[in-house]
Amino acid sequence: MNVLFVIDYYEHPNGGTEGQLLELIQGLARAGESPRLAVLRPSPFTREQGSRICPISTLDVGRVLSVKTPIRLIRFAQFLRRERIDLVHVFFNDAALIVPIFAKLSGCKVIVSRRDMGLWYSPAKLFLARLANPFVDRIVANSRAVADHAVRHEKVPPKQVEVIYNGYSTPRIAEPAQPDLRERLGIGKDDPIVGMVANLRPVKRPADAIQAFARAHHDHPSAHLVLIGEGTLEADLEALAERLGVRPFLHLLGSLPDVIPVVKHFRVGLLCSESEGFSNSLLEYMACGVPPVATRVGGNEELIEDGRTGYLVPTGDVPALASRISALLADGNLRDRMGADARASVERFSIGAMVSAHLATYRRLLAGAKP
């Protein structure tokens, strides 16, 4: 089976979607299949290290509506036929708008992944998505919430949509906690750490995490807040923490190649987003036995059973967020019980299960089975 994955831009394998795609490519290769990757636009990673993953092609598509785009896509269609590609699986939004028609007309089966709650929708892009979707054999969503959203807004027939949840890597979860983290950050060995793994972008609402932490800090003055991720808000977040009097307790670590050794130090894991598809951060907190406090959006409700495997709060409700953080910091028995239940509840979300589900979908499509 010759499978080609197409993605707008592969920044690095530490990203949520990029990490899942890497696991999928590696899983297919282990299963004896022949995965390849094509990117619309190159990145330093794909130029310098991408060939270590699998064969990579660059389509050199800049803007979707550029006059050069049809020429590049015609060459892409010729590539598909020349390389005898059986199935094209598309990730990210620009590629999902322009690739399906050319892949379908080249005789390939076409899958598009939907992994968010339509944050990329604009009237024009939604219109283009509805035009492209008849050339798609299957839409794979990473949560039931995302699948329902696609059906409702993109007018996709429900039978065309399938849910395959993200998976986490068991060997990664087994990694030990980073031994020198506390010393390096100036955090005492018994001081509790509240943490969040998320890009520092408005949709992730990191300011809510700082405001909630500042409230909880009144009752837990030895607690520290660790944020892992990069974005445009770092200076604003530092200024906010300064105004709230918790700047000495805030640690911005930026993007890390592997977050698990740091997550192992968390006593509480936060996610304050106003939109989520299916959060890798929550999945990894829970697999590490860290009780999560998250907003009740998207696929979060499919991961967390409120009050048993974590807490769900309304988006933007800083007092509720602070209250749940304080409750978990104050009660070690609650924290341990909830963390253990969280760990047990996510055992079904393995990388192996994710890869096997994709393989089964690919084989059904290529065998001509109806959804």
Steps between C-alpha positions, in 0.01 A plus 500: 500500500653831390366773729585866453439743785461864401529784750524877462820539699685257727668724757645233730392168650432659841174655380170331575392407148857463376580263787194285430587494130855388576368215714261401222775501235728293720217260585418443134865435421516243782193333350681460167324781315668776297413842644621826346452864591435807284495855634352806334778714642842387629625562853852489643408161648383346171800642315761382750357198683178395328655224293569312823123454539410386148537623139382863485383710206436874495217640288613865533146626539493838672160667502209272420356745246828580327501474119791255533307258722309313220825439309667360811200279572494363145862399551396347832233292323762379253720402796216298654452299182872457438567376855188279504361658817195308622370733769552866590439605862485878549575693819449872567273738327660648189586153374148379576355771276710439188645148506189273498378579147842441341560184705157360417535571128834315512322186614594516869278442799488820705477553876495837673568541871303750704667575832341816636167672544520707183722783624630538144155550354438821315204532261733450203684200646179335616363541147817342355483215754145421392616498136794270580316252722319312216846390383578358848429135574524533876542772761686381808434709811699469822194531723125460480464875561715577194309245291164651595634848424608394150161343430317808624708775337652335192179314412686169487287181506544337845588165340802664334652598838695269730651567844855383573635638825856620551739260670784540747835326495537251785884508490494880530264488797743262673777761492608620848449850633773748411730477804640854504186693402415633845856606575535668162175695544552580866202292615520318834485121497161498675350808335197410285514569128193586297576464131360557153622376162354724230601750236496851643230622263167672578291188424683315780418778751826476698410822683215307665756253633705779656196674650366175644842406633532842668170439681603149607841630606343692789417164663810319370785753515771244422340397169660574163353523149690348207391576143643293212447641153587797287301774335436870479381563856811444713565866583131562577488197729809608688351847547172350623682280751692807621177696554345207689807456720591148383780575252765323716284185488443497122737299277471524121696211353423554132470207261664178616594195289346274764256629762448177693803532737362840604133393517607230748563786748147645468250454778225654288484531120308790348338565164304826469425499126187645346517230229650150484469202271658225706778625723835323499591700811205362698573151373860523619413652839258218564736227376757636747246484785467880522142609570382754240290813534372601157233701328183327387561535125535271199633154571597576861174347621588179315823475699404624846222368720434806713570437867652155447788525251538878513299819512320690224419869533332755272728688262621826653373416851815593690345460850387144416844419359667637813265308727580168333874569509479581871294189575757273337797672663332480842404131492773248420261205526263658248789580272642148515161334448407726210845459342478121521150499349617733226793272416276193482240677287742589217660159459277444196659797320825337395709576192447136397122541511520823298721345231289182481181703458652698213630185332157341521341809343757508218447132422121531499518793259743328266289183508200705392301453819221750556504712818 
